[in-house]
Amino acid sequence: MTRVYLDHNATTPLRREARAAMVAAMDLTGNASAVHRDGRAARRLVEEARASLASLVGADPRCVTFTSGGSEAAATLLTPGFVARDGATTGFSRLIVSAVEHSCVLAGGRFSADAVTTCPVDSSGRVDLAALGALLAGGEGRALVSVMAANNETGVIQPLAEVAALCRAHGAALVVDAVQALGKMPVDIAALDCDALFVSAHKIGGPQGVGAIVTAAEAVTFPPLVRGGGQEGRRRAGTENLPGIAGFGAATAAVAPGIAAEVQRIAALRDWLEGEIVTISKASRVVGLPAARLANTSLTVHPGIEGETAVIALDLSGVAVSTGSACASGKIAPSHVLAAMGLDPGEARSALRVSLGWTTVREDVERFVTAFAAHVRMIAARAA
């Protein structure tokens, strides 16, 4: 059976360009910190990848720091020692995060637990701007705010222009989790008006285990999380993951030219899929409406159907989907994202997330719909 993979928000298949770049990098012997010819060849690959990622997000290559992934990047940036664009060195005494952030942000980085405040969201999963304004105005000390560009479970796109304006008005700094947004919507650090953002390679067809911090200016700094050598401009110690970084750079170069066309192609598939789901199961509904969403992401809830059971049934039919974030799979507790949006535990447990990507074609979506319809019929027959 040819399998259908529709869990791109968890990780997306490695692009051919990324694989080729990684294989080529593995054939290099030099350490990128060495000054001889072999070292310079390795350094060239790192800097080419840095420039490619910087170009994709409208940044200066000198403002890109490679990490082991998004979680490390979040832990690095979310620190009282963060220095924002204004260059003030007084530090941050509190962190404000939205209720639907990824677990790596909810963990609070290097802030103490009592210094982290959660901002609520509305029923569509968008940040409650009035609540954010009140939190910024009401707390003591300078605030660092972390809000994702787009949610990994629902695909809901946050109103970052308004969030950034509130941050500026209250002297706060803004860090954006752009992990799910990269390659699926325009991501430009100047347009986002944030102090820093972070991304991960494996969400755009690059390898797992490599990510990056991107700052809005060289003035934006942070105490290193990983200390030791002077790599990455002394912002992140440790010998660079040359194959991973080369693969990341190749993936950014591959995705950059076709984002607009790919968004249009994928949106048409998702919209057809959602129309079929609510036709097959009249009680089902799409989560996140009427907010703007990533074109590739569809989270639906299905009263009377257990999400985990449906995932297993679909898997046995050769279709890979999920109930939500891969980082939370296997947990008994319902999704914190759906709880923050006001869904009750029963609804949350019935959730299915289908996330499309660069390998997805119409036949894949049709296979999912056929398998989902068969599972719904089986559930109905058992209840009869």
Residue pairs with C-beta under 8 A, 6 or more apart in sequence:
1 318
2 318
3 318
3 319
3 320
4 318
4 319
4 320
4 364
4 367
4 368
5 13
5 320
5 357
5 359
5 364
6 319
6 320
6 321
6 354
6 355
6 356
6 360
6 364
6 365
6 368
7 320
7 321
7 322
7 326
7 353
7 355
8 203
8 296
8 355
8 356
8 357
8 358
8 360
9 152
9 153
9 155
9 180
9 203
9 296
9 297
9 322
9 325
9 326
9 353
9 355
10 322
10 325
10 326
10 355
11 202
11 203
11 208
11 326
12 202
12 203
12 204
12 205
12 357
12 358
12 359
13 205
13 357
13 358
13 359
14 205
14 206
14 207
14 247
15 205
15 206
15 250
15 251
15 254
15 255
15 358
17 250
17 251
17 253
17 254
18 201
18 205
18 206
18 207
18 247
18 248
18 250
18 251
18 254
19 247
20 250
21 45
21 246
21 247
21 249
21 250
22 207
22 243
22 244
22 246
22 247
22 250
23 243
24 246
25 42
25 45
25 242
25 243
25 245
25 246
25 247
26 243
28 38
28 41
28 42
28 45
28 242
29 38
30 36
30 37
30 38
30 39
30 40
30 41
30 42
30 43
31 39
31 42
31 239
32 39
32 42
32 43
32 45
32 46
32 231
32 239
32 240
32 242
33 39
33 43
33 229
33 230
33 231
33 239
33 240
34 40
34 42
42 240
42 242
45 242
45 245
45 246
45 249
46 66
46 240
46 242
46 245
46 246
47 61
48 249
49 66
49 245
49 246
49 248
49 249
49 250
49 252
50 61
50 64
50 66
50 245
50 249
51 61
51 249
52 249
52 250
52 252
52 253
52 256
53 59
53 64
53 199
53 212
53 214
53 248
53 249
53 252
54 60
54 61
54 63
54 64
54 214
55 252
55 256
56 182
56 187
56 252
56 255
56 256
57 178
57 182
57 187
57 188
57 189
57 197
57 199
57 214
58 188
58 189
58 190
58 191
59 189
59 214
59 215
59 216
60 217
60 218
62 218
62 233
63 214
63 215
63 216
63 217
63 218
63 220
64 212
64 213
64 214
65 76
65 212
65 213
65 214
65 215
65 232
65 233
65 235
65 236
66 210
66 211
66 212
66 232
66 236
66 240
66 241
66 245
66 248
67 73
67 76
67 198
67 210
67 211
67 212
67 213
67 236
68 209
68 210
68 211
68 241
69 200
69 201
69 202
69 208
69 209
69 210
69 211
70 102
70 104
70 177
70 179
70 198
70 199
70 200
70 211
71 104
72 211
72 225
72 226
73 198
73 199
73 200
73 211
73 212
73 213
74 102
74 104
74 105
74 107
74 109
74 146
74 175
74 177
74 198
75 104
75 107
75 109
75 110
75 225
76 109
76 213
76 222
76 224
76 225
76 226
76 236
77 109
77 146
77 175
77 196
77 198
77 213
77 222
78 95
78 105
78 108
78 109
78 110
78 111
78 144
78 146
78 175
79 92
79 109
79 110
79 111
79 222
79 223
79 225
80 91
80 92
80 93
80 110
80 111
80 115
80 144
81 91
81 92
81 110
81 222
81 223
82 91
82 92
82 144
82 173
82 175
82 195
82 220
82 221
82 222
83 89
83 219
83 220
83 221
83 222
84 173
84 195
84 220
85 173
85 195
85 216
85 217
85 219
85 220
87 219
88 142
90 142
91 142
92 111
92 141
92 142
92 143
92 144
92 173
93 115
93 140
93 141
93 142
93 143
94 111
94 115
94 116
94 117
94 139
94 140
94 141
94 142
94 143
94 144
95 108
95 109
95 111
95 115
95 116
95 117
95 143
95 144
95 145
95 146
96 116
96 117
96 118
96 119
96 132
96 135
96 136
96 139
96 143
96 144
96 145
96 146
96 172
97 105
97 106
97 108
97 116
97 117
97 118
97 119
97 145
97 146
97 147
98 118
98 119
98 121
98 127
98 146
98 147
98 148
98 158
99 118
99 119
99 120
99 121
99 336
99 337
99 340
100 121
100 125
100 148
100 151
100 153
100 154
100 156
100 336
100 337
100 340
100 341
101 146
101 147
101 148
101 177
102 148
102 152
102 177
102 179
102 325
102 327
103 325
103 327
103 328
104 327
105 146
105 148
105 177
106 118
106 336
108 115
108 116
110 225
111 144
117 135
117 139
119 127
119 128
119 131
119 132
119 135
120 128
120 131
120 340
121 127
121 128
121 340
121 341
122 128
122 341
123 341
123 342
124 156
124 288
124 289
124 290
124 291
124 341
125 151
125 154
125 156
125 287
125 288
125 291
125 337
125 340
125 341
126 156
126 158
126 159
126 291
127 147
127 158
127 159
127 163
129 159
129 162
129 163
129 166
132 145
132 163
132 166
133 166
133 170
135 143
136 143
136 145
136 166
136 167
136 169
136 170
136 172
137 170
142 171
142 172
142 173
143 167
143 170
143 172
143 173
144 172
144 173
144 175
145 163
145 167
145 172
145 173
145 174
145 175
146 174
146 175
146 176
146 177
147 158
147 160
147 163
147 174
147 176
147 177
148 158
148 176
148 177
148 178
148 179
148 180
148 181
149 157
149 158
149 160
149 176
149 177
149 178
149 180
149 181
149 185
149 187
149 192
149 197
150 156
150 157
150 158
150 180
150 181
150 184
150 185
150 293
150 294
150 297
151 158
151 180
151 288
151 337
152 179
152 180
152 325
153 297
153 299
153 324
153 325
153 335
153 337
153 338
153 351
153 353
154 287
154 288
154 293
154 297
154 299
154 337
154 341
155 180
155 288
155 293
155 294
155 296
155 297
155 298
155 299
155 355
156 288
156 291
156 292
156 293
157 181
157 185
157 291
157 292
157 293
157 294
160 176
160 192
160 193
160 194
161 193
163 174
164 174
164 192
164 193
164 194
165 193
166 172
167 173
167 174
168 193
173 195
174 193
174 194
174 195
175 194
175 195
175 196
175 197
175 198
176 192
176 194
176 196
176 197
176 198
177 197
177 198
178 187
178 192
178 197
178 198
178 199
179 198
179 199
179 200
179 203
179 211
180 203
180 294
180 297
181 187
181 294
182 199
182 200
182 203
182 204
183 203
183 204
183 205
183 255
183 259
184 259
184 263
184 294
184 295
184 296
185 259
185 263
185 294
185 295
186 259
187 197
187 199
189 197
189 214
189 216
190 216
194 216
195 215
195 216
195 220
196 213
196 214
196 215
196 216
196 220
196 222
197 213
197 214
198 211
198 212
198 213
198 214
199 211
199 212
199 214
200 210
200 211
201 207
201 208
201 209
201 210
201 211
201 212
201 244
201 247
201 248
201 251
202 208
202 209
202 210
204 251
204 252
204 255
205 251
205 254
205 255
205 357
205 358
206 244
206 247
206 248
206 250
206 251
206 252
207 243
207 244
207 247
207 248
209 241
209 244
210 241
210 244
210 245
210 247
210 248
211 248
212 248
213 222
213 235
215 221
221 235
222 235
224 234
224 235
224 236
224 237
225 236
226 236
226 237
226 238
227 237
228 237
228 238
229 237
229 238
229 239
230 237
231 237
231 238
231 239
231 240
232 240
255 262
255 358
262 358
263 295
264 295
266 295
266 296
266 356
266 357
266 360
267 295
267 296
269 356
269 360
269 362
269 365
270 295
270 296
270 297
270 298
270 354
270 356
272 365
273 298
273 354
273 365
273 368
273 369
274 286
274 298
274 300
276 369
277 284
277 286
277 298
277 300
277 369
277 372
278 284
278 285
278 286
278 300
280 369
280 372
280 373
280 376
281 302
281 305
281 372
281 376
283 302
283 303
283 304
284 300
284 301
284 302
284 303
285 300
285 301
286 298
286 299
286 300
287 299
287 300
287 301
287 338
287 341
287 343
287 351
288 299
296 355
296 356
296 357
296 360
297 353
297 354
297 355
297 356
298 353
298 354
298 355
299 324
299 351
299 352
299 353
299 354
300 351
300 352
300 354
301 338
301 343
301 347
301 348
301 350
301 351
301 352
302 310
302 350
302 351
302 352
302 376
303 346
303 347
303 350
304 350
304 379
304 383
305 350
305 375
305 376
305 379
306 349
306 350
307 323
307 349
307 350
307 351
307 352
308 323
308 349
310 352
310 372
310 375
311 321
311 322
311 323
311 352
313 371
313 375
313 378
314 320
314 321
314 368
314 371
314 372
314 375
317 367
317 371
317 374
317 375
318 367
318 371
319 367
319 368
319 371
321 352
321 353
321 354
321 355
321 368
322 329
322 352
322 353
322 355
323 329
323 335
323 351
323 352
323 353
324 335
324 337
324 338
324 351
324 353
325 335
325 337
328 335
328 336
334 343
334 345
334 348
334 349
335 348
335 351
338 347
338 348
338 351
339 345
339 348
352 372
354 368
356 364
356 365
